Amino acid sequence: MKTDLAIVMTVEEVADYLRVNRRTVYRLTVSRKLPGFKVGATWRFKRADIDDWIAAQAASPLAEGPAEGRRTR
């Protein structure tokens, strides 16, 4: 029996989970900022890895300030 953390997700599922566009998931994955792995020609993601990535992003000092490359007014 699988636990929720053992679930493997698709790009579409990760995009829905993070509430971002699929292109954002691809961009973050290819730049190795989002943990994922390829099965054939398609990307897959472990739910536990995505949850860990979210926690790391929330704990990052950059999470408190403006996004890198964005202007503040």
VEXZA-130837 format. One record per atom (N, C-alpha, C): residue in three letters; atom name; x, y, z. Coordinates in nm, 4 decimals, m for minus. Example, Ala and Ser with C-alpha at 12.3 -4.5 7.8 and 13.67 -1.06 7.14 Angstrom:
// VEXZA-130837
<r><rest>ala</rest><atom>N</atom><u>1.3190</u><v>m0.5690</v><w>0.7800</w></r>
<r><rest>ala</rest><atom>CA</atom><u>1.2300</u><v>m0.4500</v><w>0.7800</w></r>
<r><rest>ala</rest><atom>C</atom><u>1.3200</u><v>m0.3300</v><w>0.7800</w></r>
<r><rest>ser</rest><atom>N</atom><u>1.2850</u><v>m0.2250</v><w>0.7080</w></r>
<r><rest>ser</rest><atom>CA</atom><u>1.3670</u><v>m0.1060</v><w>0.7140</w></r>
<r><rest>ser</rest><atom>C</atom><u>1.2900</u><v>0.0030</v><w>0.7870</w></r>
//
This chain:
// VEXZA-130837
<r><rest>met</rest><atom>N</atom><u>0.0836</u><v>m0.1194</v><w>0.0000</w></r>
<r><rest>met</rest><atom>CA</atom><u>0.0000</u><v>0.0000</v><w>0.0000</w></r>
<r><rest>met</rest><atom>C</atom><u>0.0876</u><v>0.1251</v><w>0.0000</w></r>
<r><rest>lys</rest><atom>N</atom><u>0.0634</u><v>0.2142</v><w>m0.0919</w></r>
<r><rest>lys</rest><atom>CA</atom><u>0.1416</u><v>0.3373</v><w>m0.1030</w></r>
<r><rest>lys</rest><atom>C</atom><u>0.0937</u><v>0.4397</v><w>m0.0015</w></r>
<r><rest>thr</rest><atom>N</atom><u>0.1908</u><v>0.5139</v><w>0.0515</w></r>
<r><rest>thr</rest><atom>CA</atom><u>0.1537</u><v>0.6302</v><w>0.1311</w></r>
<r><rest>thr</rest><atom>C</atom><u>0.1508</u><v>0.7501</v><w>0.0371</w></r>
<r><rest>asp</rest><atom>N</atom><u>0.0964</u><v>0.8602</v><w>0.0818</w></r>
<r><rest>asp</rest><atom>CA</atom><u>0.0913</u><v>0.9804</v><w>m0.0017</w></r>
<r><rest>asp</rest><atom>C</atom><u>0.2305</u><v>1.0269</v><w>m0.0420</w></r>
<r><rest>leu</rest><atom>N</atom><u>0.3294</u><v>1.0044</v><w>0.0450</w></r>
<r><rest>leu</rest><atom>CA</atom><u>0.4642</u><v>1.0511</v><w>0.0166</w></r>
<r><rest>leu</rest><atom>C</atom><u>0.5345</u><v>0.9653</v><w>m0.0876</w></r>
<r><rest>ala</rest><atom>N</atom><u>0.4870</u><v>0.8427</v><w>m0.1113</w></r>
<r><rest>ala</rest><atom>CA</atom><u>0.5497</u><v>0.7539</v><w>m0.2097</w></r>
<r><rest>ala</rest><atom>C</atom><u>0.4911</u><v>0.7737</v><w>m0.3492</w></r>
<r><rest>ile</rest><atom>N</atom><u>0.3964</u><v>0.8632</v><w>m0.3624</w></r>
<r><rest>ile</rest><atom>CA</atom><u>0.3306</u><v>0.8865</v><w>m0.4905</w></r>
<r><rest>ile</rest><atom>C</atom><u>0.4268</u><v>0.9526</v><w>m0.5883</w></r>
<r><rest>val</rest><atom>N</atom><u>0.4243</u><v>0.9051</v><w>m0.7121</w></r>
<r><rest>val</rest><atom>CA</atom><u>0.5017</u><v>0.9655</v><w>m0.8199</w></r>
<r><rest>val</rest><atom>C</atom><u>0.4049</u><v>1.0485</v><w>m0.9035</w></r>
<r><rest>met</rest><atom>N</atom><u>0.4433</u><v>1.1733</v><w>m0.9285</w></r>
<r><rest>met</rest><atom>CA</atom><u>0.3560</u><v>1.2693</v><w>m0.9956</w></r>
<r><rest>met</rest><atom>C</atom><u>0.4083</u><v>1.3043</v><w>m1.1341</w></r>
<r><rest>thr</rest><atom>N</atom><u>0.3185</u><v>1.3441</v><w>m1.2218</w></r>
<r><rest>thr</rest><atom>CA</atom><u>0.3534</u><v>1.3919</v><w>m1.3555</w></r>
<r><rest>thr</rest><atom>C</atom><u>0.3747</u><v>1.5434</v><w>m1.3517</w></r>
<r><rest>val</rest><atom>N</atom><u>0.4209</u><v>1.5983</v><w>m1.4630</w></r>
<r><rest>val</rest><atom>CA</atom><u>0.4382</u><v>1.7435</v><w>m1.4737</w></r>
<r><rest>val</rest><atom>C</atom><u>0.3047</u><v>1.8137</v><w>m1.4490</w></r>
<r><rest>glu</rest><atom>N</atom><u>0.2008</u><v>1.7625</v><w>m1.5101</w></r>
<r><rest>glu</rest><atom>CA</atom><u>0.0672</u><v>1.8216</v><w>m1.4942</w></r>
<r><rest>glu</rest><atom>C</atom><u>0.0234</u><v>1.8210</v><w>m1.3474</w></r>
<r><rest>glu</rest><atom>N</atom><u>0.0455</u><v>1.7094</v><w>m1.2788</w></r>
<r><rest>glu</rest><atom>CA</atom><u>0.0062</u><v>1.6985</v><w>m1.1383</w></r>
<r><rest>glu</rest><atom>C</atom><u>0.0874</u><v>1.7917</v><w>m1.0493</w></r>
<r><rest>val</rest><atom>N</atom><u>0.2164</u><v>1.8040</v><w>m1.0772</w></r>
<r><rest>val</rest><atom>CA</atom><u>0.3008</u><v>1.8963</v><w>m0.9999</w></r>
<r><rest>val</rest><atom>C</atom><u>0.2574</u><v>2.0405</v><w>m1.0243</w></r>
<r><rest>ala</rest><atom>N</atom><u>0.2279</u><v>2.0731</v><w>m1.1485</w></r>
<r><rest>ala</rest><atom>CA</atom><u>0.1812</u><v>2.2088</v><w>m1.1801</w></r>
<r><rest>ala</rest><atom>C</atom><u>0.0520</u><v>2.2399</v><w>m1.1047</w></r>
<r><rest>asp</rest><atom>N</atom><u>m0.0397</u><v>2.1463</v><w>m1.1019</w></r>
<r><rest>asp</rest><atom>CA</atom><u>m0.1642</u><v>2.1663</v><w>m1.0269</w></r>
<r><rest>asp</rest><atom>C</atom><u>m0.1364</u><v>2.1790</v><w>m0.8775</w></r>
<r><rest>tyr</rest><atom>N</atom><u>m0.0497</u><v>2.0933</v><w>m0.8261</w></r>
<r><rest>tyr</rest><atom>CA</atom><u>m0.0161</u><v>2.0924</v><w>m0.6840</w></r>
<r><rest>tyr</rest><atom>C</atom><u>0.0481</u><v>2.2246</v><w>m0.6415</w></r>
<r><rest>leu</rest><atom>N</atom><u>0.1381</u><v>2.2778</v><w>m0.7251</w></r>
<r><rest>leu</rest><atom>CA</atom><u>0.2063</u><v>2.4034</v><w>m0.6935</w></r>
<r><rest>leu</rest><atom>C</atom><u>0.1290</u><v>2.5262</v><w>m0.7404</w></r>
<r><rest>arg</rest><atom>N</atom><u>0.0240</u><v>2.5017</v><w>m0.8173</w></r>
<r><rest>arg</rest><atom>CA</atom><u>m0.0581</u><v>2.6095</v><w>m0.8745</w></r>
<r><rest>arg</rest><atom>C</atom><u>0.0250</u><v>2.7025</v><w>m0.9625</w></r>
<r><rest>val</rest><atom>N</atom><u>0.1017</u><v>2.6391</v><w>m1.0510</w></r>
<r><rest>val</rest><atom>CA</atom><u>0.1826</u><v>2.7115</v><w>m1.1491</w></r>
<r><rest>val</rest><atom>C</atom><u>0.1574</u><v>2.6506</v><w>m1.2866</w></r>
<r><rest>asn</rest><atom>N</atom><u>0.2093</u><v>2.7168</v><w>m1.3875</w></r>
<r><rest>asn</rest><atom>CA</atom><u>0.1979</u><v>2.6683</v><w>m1.5239</w></r>
<r><rest>asn</rest><atom>C</atom><u>0.2909</u><v>2.5489</v><w>m1.5453</w></r>
<r><rest>arg</rest><atom>N</atom><u>0.2547</u><v>2.4609</v><w>m1.6362</w></r>
<r><rest>arg</rest><atom>CA</atom><u>0.3406</u><v>2.3460</v><w>m1.6684</w></r>
<r><rest>arg</rest><atom>C</atom><u>0.4777</u><v>2.3906</v><w>m1.7166</w></r>
<r><rest>arg</rest><atom>N</atom><u>0.4837</u><v>2.4998</v><w>m1.7895</w></r>
<r><rest>arg</rest><atom>CA</atom><u>0.6129</u><v>2.5507</v><w>m1.8380</w></r>
<r><rest>arg</rest><atom>C</atom><u>0.7047</u><v>2.5875</v><w>m1.7216</w></r>
<r><rest>thr</rest><atom>N</atom><u>0.6466</u><v>2.6385</v><w>m1.6139</w></r>
<r><rest>thr</rest><atom>CA</atom><u>0.7254</u><v>2.6722</v><w>m1.4958</w></r>
<r><rest>thr</rest><atom>C</atom><u>0.7857</u><v>2.5463</v><w>m1.4353</w></r>
<r><rest>val</rest><atom>N</atom><u>0.7089</u><v>2.4390</v><w>m1.4301</w></r>
<r><rest>val</rest><atom>CA</atom><u>0.7599</u><v>2.3113</v><w>m1.3782</w></r>
<r><rest>val</rest><atom>C</atom><u>0.8750</u><v>2.2628</v><w>m1.4656</w></r>
<r><rest>tyr</rest><atom>N</atom><u>0.8580</u><v>2.2654</v><w>m1.5976</w></r>
<r><rest>tyr</rest><atom>CA</atom><u>0.9655</u><v>2.2240</v><w>m1.6883</w></r>
<r><rest>tyr</rest><atom>C</atom><u>1.0895</u><v>2.3106</v><w>m1.6683</w></r>
<r><rest>arg</rest><atom>N</atom><u>1.0709</u><v>2.4406</v><w>m1.6627</w></r>
<r><rest>arg</rest><atom>CA</atom><u>1.1843</u><v>2.5334</v><w>m1.6498</w></r>
<r><rest>arg</rest><atom>C</atom><u>1.2609</u><v>2.5080</v><w>m1.5202</w></r>
<r><rest>leu</rest><atom>N</atom><u>1.1899</u><v>2.4934</v><w>m1.4090</w></r>
<r><rest>leu</rest><atom>CA</atom><u>1.2551</u><v>2.4682</v><w>m1.2808</w></r>
<r><rest>leu</rest><atom>C</atom><u>1.3243</u><v>2.3318</v><w>m1.2781</w></r>
<r><rest>thr</rest><atom>N</atom><u>1.2649</u><v>2.2340</v><w>m1.3425</w></r>
<r><rest>thr</rest><atom>CA</atom><u>1.3222</u><v>2.0991</v><w>m1.3436</w></r>
<r><rest>thr</rest><atom>C</atom><u>1.4478</u><v>2.0935</v><w>m1.4295</w></r>
<r><rest>val</rest><atom>N</atom><u>1.4417</u><v>2.1502</v><w>m1.5488</w></r>
<r><rest>val</rest><atom>CA</atom><u>1.5576</u><v>2.1486</v><w>m1.6383</w></r>
<r><rest>val</rest><atom>C</atom><u>1.6745</u><v>2.2256</v><w>m1.5774</w></r>
<r><rest>ser</rest><atom>N</atom><u>1.6449</u><v>2.3318</v><w>m1.5035</w></r>
<r><rest>ser</rest><atom>CA</atom><u>1.7511</u><v>2.4091</v><w>m1.4388</w></r>
<r><rest>ser</rest><atom>C</atom><u>1.7932</u><v>2.3473</v><w>m1.3051</w></r>
<r><rest>arg</rest><atom>N</atom><u>1.7396</u><v>2.2301</v><w>m1.2747</w></r>
<r><rest>arg</rest><atom>CA</atom><u>1.7714</u><v>2.1527</v><w>m1.1537</w></r>
<r><rest>arg</rest><atom>C</atom><u>1.7353</u><v>2.2247</v><w>m1.0242</w></r>
<r><rest>lys</rest><atom>N</atom><u>1.6374</u><v>2.3123</v><w>m1.0303</w></r>
<r><rest>lys</rest><atom>CA</atom><u>1.5888</u><v>2.3788</v><w>m0.9098</w></r>
<r><rest>lys</rest><atom>C</atom><u>1.4751</u><v>2.3002</v><w>m0.8457</w></r>
<r><rest>leu</rest><atom>N</atom><u>1.4059</u><v>2.2218</v><w>m0.9249</w></r>
<r><rest>leu</rest><atom>CA</atom><u>1.2959</u><v>2.1375</v><w>m0.8772</w></r>
<r><rest>leu</rest><atom>C</atom><u>1.3386</u><v>1.9920</v><w>m0.8957</w></r>
<r><rest>pro</rest><atom>N</atom><u>1.3311</u><v>1.9095</v><w>m0.7909</w></r>
<r><rest>pro</rest><atom>CA</atom><u>1.3783</u><v>1.7714</v><w>m0.8024</w></r>
<r><rest>pro</rest><atom>C</atom><u>1.2839</u><v>1.6850</v><w>m0.8858</w></r>
<r><rest>gly</rest><atom>N</atom><u>1.3396</u><v>1.6202</v><w>m0.9862</w></r>
<r><rest>gly</rest><atom>CA</atom><u>1.2608</u><v>1.5318</v><w>m1.0717</w></r>
<r><rest>gly</rest><atom>C</atom><u>1.3514</u><v>1.4325</v><w>m1.1404</w></r>
<r><rest>phe</rest><atom>N</atom><u>1.2916</u><v>1.3364</v><w>m1.2080</w></r>
<r><rest>phe</rest><atom>CA</atom><u>1.3690</u><v>1.2371</v><w>m1.2817</w></r>
<r><rest>phe</rest><atom>C</atom><u>1.2924</u><v>1.1999</v><w>m1.4072</w></r>
<r><rest>lys</rest><atom>N</atom><u>1.3662</u><v>1.1522</v><w>m1.5056</w></r>
<r><rest>lys</rest><atom>CA</atom><u>1.3045</u><v>1.1169</v><w>m1.6328</w></r>
<r><rest>lys</rest><atom>C</atom><u>1.2741</u><v>0.9676</v><w>m1.6388</w></r>
<r><rest>val</rest><atom>N</atom><u>1.1583</u><v>0.9362</v><w>m1.6925</w></r>
<r><rest>val</rest><atom>CA</atom><u>1.1204</u><v>0.8000</v><w>m1.7265</w></r>
<r><rest>val</rest><atom>C</atom><u>1.0963</u><v>0.8040</v><w>m1.8769</w></r>
<r><rest>gly</rest><atom>N</atom><u>1.1920</u><v>0.7522</v><w>m1.9509</w></r>
<r><rest>gly</rest><atom>CA</atom><u>1.1850</u><v>0.7666</v><w>m2.0957</w></r>
<r><rest>gly</rest><atom>C</atom><u>1.2020</u><v>0.9133</v><w>m2.1300</w></r>
<r><rest>ala</rest><atom>N</atom><u>1.1040</u><v>0.9677</v><w>m2.1982</w></r>
<r><rest>ala</rest><atom>CA</atom><u>1.1101</u><v>1.1077</v><w>m2.2389</w></r>
<r><rest>ala</rest><atom>C</atom><u>1.0275</u><v>1.1993</v><w>m2.1491</w></r>
<r><rest>thr</rest><atom>N</atom><u>0.9679</u><v>1.1446</v><w>m2.0435</w></r>
<r><rest>thr</rest><atom>CA</atom><u>0.8803</u><v>1.2252</v><w>m1.9590</w></r>
<r><rest>thr</rest><atom>C</atom><u>0.9376</u><v>1.2426</v><w>m1.8188</w></r>
<r><rest>trp</rest><atom>N</atom><u>0.9075</u><v>1.3568</v><w>m1.7599</w></r>
<r><rest>trp</rest><atom>CA</atom><u>0.9524</u><v>1.3865</v><w>m1.6241</w></r>
<r><rest>trp</rest><atom>C</atom><u>0.8551</u><v>1.3296</v><w>m1.5225</w></r>
<r><rest>arg</rest><atom>N</atom><u>0.9090</u><v>1.2836</v><w>m1.4099</w></r>
<r><rest>arg</rest><atom>CA</atom><u>0.8299</u><v>1.2358</v><w>m1.2974</w></r>
<r><rest>arg</rest><atom>C</atom><u>0.8880</u><v>1.2951</v><w>m1.1696</w></r>
<r><rest>phe</rest><atom>N</atom><u>0.8048</u><v>1.3051</v><w>m1.0669</w></r>
<r><rest>phe</rest><atom>CA</atom><u>0.8427</u><v>1.3700</v><w>m0.9426</w></r>
<r><rest>phe</rest><atom>C</atom><u>0.7873</u><v>1.2912</v><w>m0.8249</w></r>
<r><rest>lys</rest><atom>N</atom><u>0.8702</u><v>1.2707</v><w>m0.7221</w></r>
<r><rest>lys</rest><atom>CA</atom><u>0.8218</u><v>1.2074</v><w>m0.5999</w></r>
<r><rest>lys</rest><atom>C</atom><u>0.7536</u><v>1.3148</v><w>m0.5156</w></r>
<r><rest>arg</rest><atom>N</atom><u>0.6367</u><v>1.2825</v><w>m0.4652</w></r>
<r><rest>arg</rest><atom>CA</atom><u>0.5617</u><v>1.3777</v><w>m0.3833</w></r>
<r><rest>arg</rest><atom>C</atom><u>0.6434</u><v>1.4234</v><w>m0.2628</w></r>
<r><rest>ala</rest><atom>N</atom><u>0.7155</u><v>1.3315</v><w>m0.1997</w></r>
<r><rest>ala</rest><atom>CA</atom><u>0.7976</u><v>1.3671</v><w>m0.0829</w></r>
<r><rest>ala</rest><atom>C</atom><u>0.9060</u><v>1.4674</v><w>m0.1214</w></r>
<r><rest>asp</rest><atom>N</atom><u>0.9672</u><v>1.4502</v><w>m0.2401</w></r>
<r><rest>asp</rest><atom>CA</atom><u>1.0704</u><v>1.5440</v><w>m0.2853</w></r>
<r><rest>asp</rest><atom>C</atom><u>1.0118</u><v>1.6826</v><w>m0.3103</w></r>
<r><rest>ile</rest><atom>N</atom><u>0.8918</u><v>1.6875</v><w>m0.3664</w></r>
<r><rest>ile</rest><atom>CA</atom><u>0.8266</u><v>1.8169</v><w>m0.3916</w></r>
<r><rest>ile</rest><atom>C</atom><u>0.7922</u><v>1.8843</v><w>m0.2590</w></r>
<r><rest>asp</rest><atom>N</atom><u>0.7415</u><v>1.8068</v><w>m0.1637</w></r>
<r><rest>asp</rest><atom>CA</atom><u>0.7098</u><v>1.8633</v><w>m0.0321</w></r>
<r><rest>asp</rest><atom>C</atom><u>0.8360</u><v>1.9154</v><w>0.0372</w></r>
<r><rest>asp</rest><atom>N</atom><u>0.9474</u><v>1.8417</v><w>0.0261</w></r>
<r><rest>asp</rest><atom>CA</atom><u>1.0741</u><v>1.8880</v><w>0.0835</w></r>
<r><rest>asp</rest><atom>C</atom><u>1.1213</u><v>2.0159</v><w>0.0148</w></r>
<r><rest>trp</rest><atom>N</atom><u>1.1038</u><v>2.0224</v><w>m0.1174</w></r>
<r><rest>trp</rest><atom>CA</atom><u>1.1435</u><v>2.1409</v><w>m0.1935</w></r>
<r><rest>trp</rest><atom>C</atom><u>1.0605</u><v>2.2620</v><w>m0.1488</w></r>
<r><rest>ile</rest><atom>N</atom><u>0.9315</u><v>2.2422</v><w>m0.1288</w></r>
<r><rest>ile</rest><atom>CA</atom><u>0.8445</u><v>2.3508</v><w>m0.0814</w></r>
<r><rest>ile</rest><atom>C</atom><u>0.8925</u><v>2.4005</v><w>0.0549</w></r>
<r><rest>ala</rest><atom>N</atom><u>0.9225</u><v>2.3086</v><w>0.1456</w></r>
<r><rest>ala</rest><atom>CA</atom><u>0.9693</u><v>2.3462</v><w>0.2793</w></r>
<r><rest>ala</rest><atom>C</atom><u>1.1009</u><v>2.4242</v><w>0.2709</w></r>
<r><rest>ala</rest><atom>N</atom><u>1.1904</u><v>2.3813</v><w>0.1834</w></r>
<r><rest>ala</rest><atom>CA</atom><u>1.3183</u><v>2.4507</v><w>0.1673</w></r>
<r><rest>ala</rest><atom>C</atom><u>1.2974</u><v>2.5906</v><w>0.1098</w></r>
<r><rest>gln</rest><atom>N</atom><u>1.2038</u><v>2.6043</v><w>0.0170</w></r>
<r><rest>gln</rest><atom>CA</atom><u>1.1755</u><v>2.7359</v><w>m0.0413</w></r>
<r><rest>gln</rest><atom>C</atom><u>1.1174</u><v>2.8293</v><w>0.0634</w></r>
<r><rest>ala</rest><atom>N</atom><u>1.0315</u><v>2.7769</v><w>0.1487</w></r>
<r><rest>ala</rest><atom>CA</atom><u>0.9687</u><v>2.8589</v><w>0.2524</w></r>
<r><rest>ala</rest><atom>C</atom><u>1.0705</u><v>2.9021</v><w>0.3576</w></r>
<r><rest>ala</rest><atom>N</atom><u>1.1726</u><v>2.8195</v><w>0.3815</w></r>
<r><rest>ala</rest><atom>CA</atom><u>1.2743</u><v>2.8497</v><w>0.4816</w></r>
<r><rest>ala</rest><atom>C</atom><u>1.3871</u><v>2.9361</v><w>0.4263</w></r>
<r><rest>ser</rest><atom>N</atom><u>1.3921</u><v>2.9524</v><w>0.2951</w></r>
<r><rest>ser</rest><atom>CA</atom><u>1.4990</u><v>3.0282</v><w>0.2305</w></r>
<r><rest>ser</rest><atom>C</atom><u>1.4885</u><v>3.1761</v><w>0.2641</w></r>
<r><rest>pro</rest><atom>N</atom><u>1.6026</u><v>3.2425</v><w>0.2886</w></r>
<r><rest>pro</rest><atom>CA</atom><u>1.5991</u><v>3.3873</v><w>0.3140</w></r>
<r><rest>pro</rest><atom>C</atom><u>1.5422</u><v>3.4650</v><w>0.1960</w></r>
<r><rest>leu</rest><atom>N</atom><u>1.5571</u><v>3.4120</v><w>0.0743</w></r>
<r><rest>leu</rest><atom>CA</atom><u>1.5020</u><v>3.4799</v><w>m0.0429</w></r>
<r><rest>leu</rest><atom>C</atom><u>1.3503</u><v>3.4780</v><w>m0.0437</w></r>
<r><rest>ala</rest><atom>N</atom><u>1.2902</u><v>3.3815</v><w>0.0249</w></r>
<r><rest>ala</rest><atom>CA</atom><u>1.1444</u><v>3.3718</v><w>0.0279</w></r>
<r><rest>ala</rest><atom>C</atom><u>1.0819</u><v>3.4929</v><w>0.0972</w></r>
<r><rest>glu</rest><atom>N</atom><u>1.1597</u><v>3.5595</v><w>0.1818</w></r>
<r><rest>glu</rest><atom>CA</atom><u>1.1063</u><v>3.6732</v><w>0.2554</w></r>
<r><rest>glu</rest><atom>C</atom><u>1.1161</u><v>3.8038</v><w>0.1784</w></r>
<r><rest>gly</rest><atom>N</atom><u>1.2084</u><v>3.8121</v><w>0.0829</w></r>
<r><rest>gly</rest><atom>CA</atom><u>1.2301</u><v>3.9360</v><w>0.0091</w></r>
<r><rest>gly</rest><atom>C</atom><u>1.1700</u><v>3.9250</v><w>m0.1303</w></r>
<r><rest>pro</rest><atom>N</atom><u>1.1941</u><v>4.0274</v><w>m0.2151</w></r>
<r><rest>pro</rest><atom>CA</atom><u>1.1430</u><v>4.0242</v><w>m0.3515</w></r>
<r><rest>pro</rest><atom>C</atom><u>1.2122</u><v>3.9137</v><w>m0.4323</w></r>
<r><rest>ala</rest><atom>N</atom><u>1.1421</u><v>3.8625</v><w>m0.5302</w></r>
<r><rest>ala</rest><atom>CA</atom><u>1.1969</u><v>3.7569</v><w>m0.6149</w></r>
<r><rest>ala</rest><atom>C</atom><u>1.3195</u><v>3.8090</v><w>m0.6909</w></r>
<r><rest>glu</rest><atom>N</atom><u>1.4162</u><v>3.7214</v><w>m0.7093</w></r>
<r><rest>glu</rest><atom>CA</atom><u>1.5386</u><v>3.7591</v><w>m0.7789</w></r>
<r><rest>glu</rest><atom>C</atom><u>1.5066</u><v>3.8060</v><w>m0.9193</w></r>
<r><rest>gly</rest><atom>N</atom><u>1.5658</u><v>3.9164</v><w>m0.9587</w></r>
<r><rest>gly</rest><atom>CA</atom><u>1.5449</u><v>3.9671</v><w>m1.0935</w></r>
<r><rest>gly</rest><atom>C</atom><u>1.4205</u><v>4.0540</v><w>m1.1081</w></r>
<r><rest>arg</rest><atom>N</atom><u>1.3435</u><v>4.0662</v><w>m1.0047</w></r>
<r><rest>arg</rest><atom>CA</atom><u>1.2227</u><v>4.1482</v><w>m1.0119</w></r>
<r><rest>arg</rest><atom>C</atom><u>1.2486</u><v>4.2832</v><w>m0.9485</w></r>
<r><rest>arg</rest><atom>N</atom><u>1.1887</u><v>4.3827</v><w>m1.0035</w></r>
<r><rest>arg</rest><atom>CA</atom><u>1.2025</u><v>4.5173</v><w>m0.9516</w></r>
<r><rest>arg</rest><atom>C</atom><u>1.1024</u><v>4.5414</v><w>m0.8417</w></r>
<r><rest>thr</rest><atom>N</atom><u>1.1431</u><v>4.6193</v><w>m0.7435</w></r>
<r><rest>thr</rest><atom>CA</atom><u>1.0506</u><v>4.6622</v><w>m0.6400</w></r>
<r><rest>thr</rest><atom>C</atom><u>1.0227</u><v>4.8090</v><w>m0.6587</w></r>
<r><rest>arg</rest><atom>N</atom><u>0.9084</u><v>4.8510</v><w>m0.6168</w></r>
<r><rest>arg</rest><atom>CA</atom><u>0.8717</u><v>4.9918</v><w>m0.6323</w></r>
<r><rest>arg</rest><atom>C</atom><u>0.8666</u><v>5.0605</v><w>m0.4994</w></r>
//
